[in-house]
């Protein structure tokens, strides 16, 4: 546990690329929660990526990457990076059907980020594509 905490702090110390506009205080957080992994990306309002992190990059392996615990740890690390880069207000966009959706949003809120909105952008098929014709033997 101590080793994991040191690893998170070391990555949070890394410099975050900030554009020529200087400090950014608003941004978007994209949470991609699949069955196998949770990937969280921090962008500015234009969509330029500032930072990203995933359960795999934190050291989780196999089926543990898709758990709510791993998603909350990923969100904690991204929140640290966001605080360091000056982002305080975020709009959260959630994509996917994984089990880490709610825990990631809760963890972002508990780490002090001001959440403006939460939006679900998971693609939903509307009747899908045309089925194949019936096979005649």
Rosetta blueprint (number, residue, H / E / L):
1 X L
2 X H
3 X H
4 X H
5 X H
6 X H
7 X H
8 X H
9 X H
10 X H
11 X H
12 X H
13 X L
14 X L
15 X L
16 X L
17 X L
18 X L
19 X L
20 X L
21 X L
22 X L
23 X L
24 X L
25 X L
26 X E
27 X E
28 X E
29 X E
30 X E
31 X E
32 X E
33 X E
34 X L
35 X L
36 X L
37 X L
38 X E
39 X E
40 X E
41 X E
42 X E
43 X E
44 X L
45 X L
46 X L
47 X L
48 X L
49 X E
50 X E
51 X E
52 X E
53 X E
54 X E
55 X L
56 X L
57 X L
58 X L
59 X L
60 X L
61 X L
62 X H
63 X H
64 X H
65 X H
66 X H
67 X L
68 X H
69 X H
70 X H
71 X H
72 X H
73 X H
74 X H
75 X H
76 X H
77 X H
78 X H
79 X H
80 X H
81 X H
82 X H
83 X H
84 X H
85 X H
86 X L
87 X L
88 X L
89 X E
90 X E
91 X E
92 X E
93 X E
94 X E
95 X E
96 X L
97 X L
98 X L
99 X L
100 X L
101 X H
102 X H
103 X H
104 X H
105 X H
106 X H
107 X H
108 X H
109 X H
110 X H
111 X L
112 X L
113 X L
114 X E
115 X E
116 X E
117 X E
118 X E
119 X E
120 X E
121 X L
122 X L
123 X L
124 X L
125 X L
126 X L
127 X L
128 X L
129 X L
130 X L
131 X L
132 X L
133 X L
134 X L
135 X L
136 X L
137 X L
